[in-house]
Amino acid sequence: MSPRHERLLDAPPAAVVARSGQAALAVRNASIAYGPKSPVIVDNVSFDVNQGEAFILIGRSGCGKSTLLRSLAGFQELRSGDILLDGKKTKSPGPDRMMVFQNFDQLLPWRTALQNVEFAVKKSGSKDTTSPRQRALDALEMVHLSAASDKFPSQLSGGMQQRVAIARALAVRPRIVLMDEPFGALDAMTRASLQAELLRLQKEMNMTLVFVTHSIEEAVYLGGRIGLMTPQGTFEGIYTNAFQGQLDSPECAEFAGELRTKLEMSAA
Ligand SMILES: Nc1ncnc2c1ncn2[C@@H]1O[C@H](COP(=O)(O)OP(=O)(O)OP(=O)(O)O)[C@@H](O)[C@H]1O
């Protein structure tokens, strides 16, 4: 393991030490609505995400994937139910969950790539012995952006900006990384290379990840398990994916085809 990995991994926050058998994230009977009299968007869902697991939320547009993710981040209150991090109920945002969004304007435009990442580490209140600057440098190196660390967001391509956002999430060393279609606005080639990079990082860092996407191919490439949501805001099913990291085997294509059929039927 390289020194930068060790620095980013060797002193996990106390909360990382989950009791054996306990999910990193547990969602229990969660329902979400945008207001007391508004219709329910996410309806009584329960699932666990284990340490080091990549859990994908997929479903038709408007089925509530982003709403659910925002609740996991603490940005959106539950109408009922609970969200537990390492067994503890959580309601508000915190540095234990870092979010990466789709839009390229999530970085502070007046700060360089390095300053953006360093600022997030400082803001997280980390008391780690490795300095925020070193952690930011390590994280940028992990996403192959060391050479661009002094550039401002406006000087970076969309793919590079998303890499900075990922570096920022990693540098804070959250308990869980939450991603809302982070590659949705990228061209196909950049998207494919960032998917491969994310999968590498997810494995290397034993990252616990919840990732929202529209794309079945992306879900099958990245996901350890895939939660398929219905337009009613429930789960049609949660599927274990034996093809993580694969792209084009016939079995993988068959599995993706089955998911596509389920997705289409769930919307019928
Ligand atoms: N702030 C809000 N206030 C009221 N309703 C909202 C709000 N945000 C989202 N909604 C509604 O909640 C429902 C679910 O939206 P959400 O963005 O969670 O779906 P999604 O599955 O992520 O969709 P997409 O894949 O298109 O991003 C939609 O009907 C949407 O109009």
The ligand as a Gaussian input file, in Angstrom:
#p B3LYP/6-31G(d) Opt

LIG

0 1
 N      -37.855000      20.040000      -3.543000
 C      -38.916000      19.366000      -3.990000
 N      -40.164000      19.759000      -3.663000
 C      -41.249000      19.086000      -4.080000
 N      -41.189000      17.959000      -4.844000
 C      -39.978000      17.530000      -5.205000
 C      -38.775000      18.199000      -4.798000
 N      -37.720000      17.526000      -5.301000
 C      -38.229000      16.483000      -5.999000
 N      -39.561000      16.475000      -5.926000
 C      -40.464000      15.495000      -6.541000
 O      -40.147000      14.236000      -5.997000
 C      -40.269000      13.225000      -6.976000
 C      -39.001000      12.421000      -7.022000
 O      -37.943000      13.273000      -7.478000
 P      -36.439000      12.766000      -7.452000
 O      -35.594000      13.863000      -7.987000
 O      -36.134000      12.214000      -6.120000
 O      -36.512000      11.554000      -8.492000
 P      -35.354000      10.812000      -9.247000
 O      -35.731000       9.370000      -9.272000
 O      -34.043000      11.132000      -8.644000
 O      -35.473000      11.454000     -10.686000
 P      -34.367000      11.718000     -11.798000
 O      -33.839000      10.363000     -12.145000
 O      -35.123000      12.342000     -12.909000
 O      -33.327000      12.617000     -11.208000
 C      -40.616000      13.931000      -8.281000
 O      -42.009000      13.855000      -8.480000
 C      -40.211000      15.353000      -8.025000
 O      -41.009000      16.246000      -8.753000

